[in-house]
Amino acid sequence: MCRAGAVIRECYDDLAMKSKVAEELRRETDEAVRAMTMEERMALALRLGDEAIETLAAARGITRDEARRVLEKEKRHGRRYSRCIEELDGDSPR
């Protein structure tokens, strides 16, 4: 096998292994979440949201409130135009 073929094969094997690891992790996570009560799931969701805000704030050097607004605005990106939401965001109307 030529060197390029060996490199491609090695990359494919690495990707297949990562895929297997990801698949197993996904399965374990799904099982763990299914075993939770509704209250535990809600607490997890809220904790993950808080962690996302903290991570964004730290990465960009902004406040938690600014990070929350950035995430809310990005969540609406691509949705239908709304003057009401645009005004809430502090953007100028179209």
C-alpha positions as CSV (number, residue, x, y, z in Angstrom):
1,M,0.0,0.0,0.0
2,C,1.3,3.5,-0.9
3,R,2.0,6.0,1.9
4,A,-1.1,8.1,1.0
5,G,-3.3,5.0,1.3
6,A,-1.8,4.1,4.7
7,V,-2.4,7.6,5.9
8,I,-6.0,7.5,4.7
9,R,-6.5,4.1,6.3
10,E,-5.1,5.3,9.6
11,C,-7.3,8.4,9.6
12,Y,-10.4,6.2,8.8
13,D,-9.5,3.8,11.6
14,D,-9.1,6.8,14.0
15,L,-12.5,8.2,12.9
16,A,-14.2,4.8,13.3
17,M,-12.8,4.5,16.8
18,K,-13.9,8.0,17.7
19,S,-17.3,7.2,16.3
20,K,-17.5,4.0,18.5
21,V,-16.5,6.0,21.5
22,A,-19.0,8.7,20.8
23,E,-21.7,6.2,20.2
24,E,-21.1,4.5,23.5
25,L,-21.0,7.8,25.4
26,R,-24.2,8.9,23.7
27,R,-25.9,5.6,24.7
28,E,-24.7,5.9,28.3
29,T,-25.9,9.5,28.5
30,D,-29.3,8.7,27.1
31,E,-29.7,5.9,29.7
32,A,-28.6,8.1,32.5
33,V,-31.1,10.9,31.5
34,R,-33.9,8.4,31.1
35,A,-33.3,7.2,34.6
36,M,-33.8,10.7,36.0
37,T,-37.0,12.1,37.4
38,M,-38.6,15.1,35.7
39,E,-37.3,17.4,38.4
40,E,-33.7,16.0,38.0
41,R,-33.9,16.6,34.2
42,M,-35.1,20.1,34.7
43,A,-32.3,20.8,37.2
44,L,-29.8,19.4,34.7
45,A,-31.1,21.5,31.9
46,L,-31.0,24.7,34.0
47,R,-27.4,23.8,35.2
48,L,-26.2,23.3,31.6
49,G,-27.8,26.6,30.6
50,D,-26.0,28.4,33.4
51,E,-22.7,26.7,32.5
52,A,-23.1,27.8,28.8
53,I,-23.7,31.4,30.0
54,E,-20.6,31.2,32.3
55,T,-18.4,29.7,29.6
56,L,-19.4,32.3,27.0
57,A,-19.0,35.2,29.5
58,A,-15.5,33.9,30.4
59,A,-14.5,33.3,26.8
60,R,-15.6,36.7,25.6
61,G,-14.7,38.7,28.7
62,I,-18.3,39.9,29.1
63,T,-20.8,39.9,32.0
64,R,-23.3,37.1,32.6
65,D,-26.2,39.3,31.5
66,E,-24.4,40.2,28.2
67,A,-23.7,36.5,27.6
68,R,-27.3,35.6,28.2
69,R,-28.4,38.3,25.7
70,V,-25.9,37.0,23.1
71,L,-27.2,33.5,23.5
72,E,-30.9,34.6,23.3
73,K,-30.1,36.7,20.2
74,E,-28.2,33.8,18.5
75,K,-31.1,31.5,19.3
76,R,-33.4,33.8,17.3
77,H,-31.0,34.1,14.3
78,G,-32.6,33.1,11.1
79,R,-36.2,33.4,12.4
80,R,-38.9,35.5,10.9
81,Y,-38.4,39.3,11.4
82,S,-40.1,40.8,14.4
83,R,-39.8,44.5,15.2
84,C,-40.8,43.8,18.8
85,I,-37.9,41.4,19.3
86,E,-35.5,43.7,17.4
87,E,-36.4,46.6,19.8
88,L,-35.9,44.3,22.8
89,D,-32.4,43.5,21.4
90,G,-31.6,47.2,21.2
91,D,-31.2,47.0,17.4
92,S,-32.5,49.7,15.2
93,P,-35.7,48.9,13.2
94,R,-35.3,48.0,9.6
